[in-house]
Amino acid sequence: MTFLLLMLLLVACNGAVQPEDISKINGYWEIEKVILPDGNTKDYKINTTIDYFKIEGEKGFRKKVMPQVDGKYLDAGTSEKVSVSFQDGDAFLYYDSGYAKWKEKIISISDQELVFKNDNNLEYHYKKPVPFTIK
């Protein structure tokens, strides 16, 4: 009986990304840290650019934007096409910049955190940015 309850708990808590979760990617995301394959972490204290995602259905884009002192964002001029794919219970983002193509596995999505892992085993942790204000 305990084993059955444990199995049900594991299935219920499975953090697998579902198609309905993809819309949570939309919006502005700031890189917080990158976990390297050797386990070391590179922290990002200050970011001059932020990623903006817009995905509808299975297609969209990601572009770099620069936060401004008035709380708005300036387009940095770089953009990639993005497509979403689900394979064997995992969710992936496929990118095409016109110069290169790559993919990232979506590890987790919430309203405040986003985690991707690429083919080089780099794990990217994003958070929602806090708008700049002058006090």
Secondary structure as UniProt FT lines:
FT   HELIX           2..12
FT   HELIX           19..25
FT   STRAND          27..35
FT   TURN            37..38
FT   STRAND          41..43
FT   STRAND          50..56
FT   TURN            57..58
FT   STRAND          59..67
FT   TURN            69..70
FT   STRAND          73..87
FT   TURN            88..89
FT   STRAND          90..96
FT   STRAND          101..109
FT   STRAND          113..118
FT   TURN            119..120
FT   STRAND          123..127
//
